[in-house]
Amino acid sequence: MRREIENQVRSLIKECGLLFPRAIAQLFRNQISELLGKDHQLLSVIAPLLSIHEHICQQQSKFDDEVRRLAKSDETTGRLMRFLVSEC
């Protein structure tokens, strides 16, 4: 979902002739805000998308933290993670 919103925003600004480099999460939102400024005509469309993007990133971070916590507390997963780290 995060990537879909990023691609949608990139597509919208490309329609106005603006090019945007690859970025994700907070960096993406910051760069879009800097690129558009406060008065760009697309801001009314893109601002809500950026708000949704921020919420999705926050939720994804919470889910990632919970998965890490669960993985660390599971003996089998811990052994697998230690094995993978030792193989690298």
N, C-alpha and C positions, 0 to 999 in steps of 0.2 A: 504494500500500500504506500509505503514511504517513497519507494522508487517511482511508482505510478504518478504520484503528486509531483515529484521533482520533474519527471518527463513532461507532464502536462504544463507546468509553469514554464519550462524551457521552450515548449512549443508555442505558448502564448507570446512570450517575449520575442521569439524568433519571427513571428508574424509581423512584429513592429520593427524588424531589422536589427534587433539587439542580439548579440551572441553572448553565450554564457558558458564558462568553463565547467568542467566536472567538479562537483563538490557535494557533500552530504551533510545531513543533520544541521547543527547550529551554523556551521560555516556556510551552508547553502542558503539558509534564511538571511544571514547577515549580508552575503554578497548580493542577493536579489534586492534586498532593501537598499543597499548602496547604489546598485545599478539603476533602480527606478526612482529613487529619491522620494520626496513627499507629495509631488504633484503629478506624477505620471498617470495617464488615462487608464492604464491597466490596473492600477493599485486597488481599485474597488473590487476587481475580480480576483486578483492574486492575494490580497491580504487575508481573506477567509481561508484560502488554500494553505497559506503559510501557517495560520493558526491551527488548522487540522494537522498539518505536517509536524508542528511542534508537539502536539498532543500524542501523535503516533510515535514519535521518537522517544518521548517520556515513557510511554507504555512499553515500548520495545526494550528500553533500558531496564525497567522493572522486571519484565519477563526474563531477560538475560541474567539478571542478578539472582532471581529465584531458581533458574535452572542450574546456575553455578553452585548455589547453596545446596540444592538437592543432590547434585552430582558429588559434591565434597562429602556429604553425609552418607552416601551409599558405598559400601565396601567394594562391590564388584566394579562400579563405575570408577572408583578411586584407583583400583588396580589397573584398569584399562588406561586411564589417563596417565598414570606413572609409566606404564609400558610404552605408550605412544611418545611421551616426552623423552624417554631413554633411547628410543629408536631414531630420533631426529638428530 
